Amino acid sequence: MQYTRRYQWRCHKHFWENLNTNPKSPENSLERLPQDKLTWKPQEKSHTAGELGLHIATVPGGIVHLAQQDQSNLPDFSKPWPAPKNVQEIPAALDKSVETVRRELPKLDDARMQQNWSGLSNGKPIMTMPKVTLIREIMLNHWIQHRGQLGVCLRLLGAKVPASYGPSGDEI
């Protein structure tokens, strides 16, 4: 599908508005991770609560960096995600990530948003998609999915779950 110049501008604006609709929502959730539970896992195959929190914090900026390239190596999904040393590291990483999006997303003009990005494994493309799709699917949808997982983790840990797209049971 070819995107018109007008559509691309609207898409760019839409991405920023989606990310910025409730900028405190992810931060509020990330700040509620108990320091003594950063290494907790809901089950054996899951990432730790701290790894999940740091992943959520770094996804937006990381995906915008990927979209600035035409191809990049995919991470080794069998390896553990980076773990924070403390809870304060997580919202600080989110601030840095959102600042990266604010600064770098406007550099993806209409022509670049239409170009394909490929994720490589052993030098071979595993996935290829327009950069506009990469941003929508991974920066937004993937990010939202993990934020939902974090809400469940917070509930299981006995922490209060903050409002996200409306009040939570803890805020009614």
C-alpha angles and dihedrals in degrees: 000000000000117000120215122228090251092051092050092053090050090048092052091049090046092054093052092046091050092050093043101040092101106003093175094056098082092036092053090052094045093050090055095063105115111241091226092053101054090109094046118118125195087220139351099271094047128096117250119266089250093050090049092048093050091046090053090049095052103038100088097052093038093054093048088053089052091050090056088064129063093223139001139177115267116234120259098259092197091067123084119260118248112277124217120237091220142359093258090063091064102060089040089056090049092052090051092046095050090047088054090053092048091051101037107033093072088058089067098087126188095276094049093047089058094051120097125251120203129203110214134207117188088349094303126110112253096173133013127186140148112277089242088061092046090056095045097043102037107022094044113016097036090045093051091049091055091046087057090051089052090053089056091048091051090051092049090049092053093245119139112260112225125221114277113168092354135346119317124224088261093057102045 
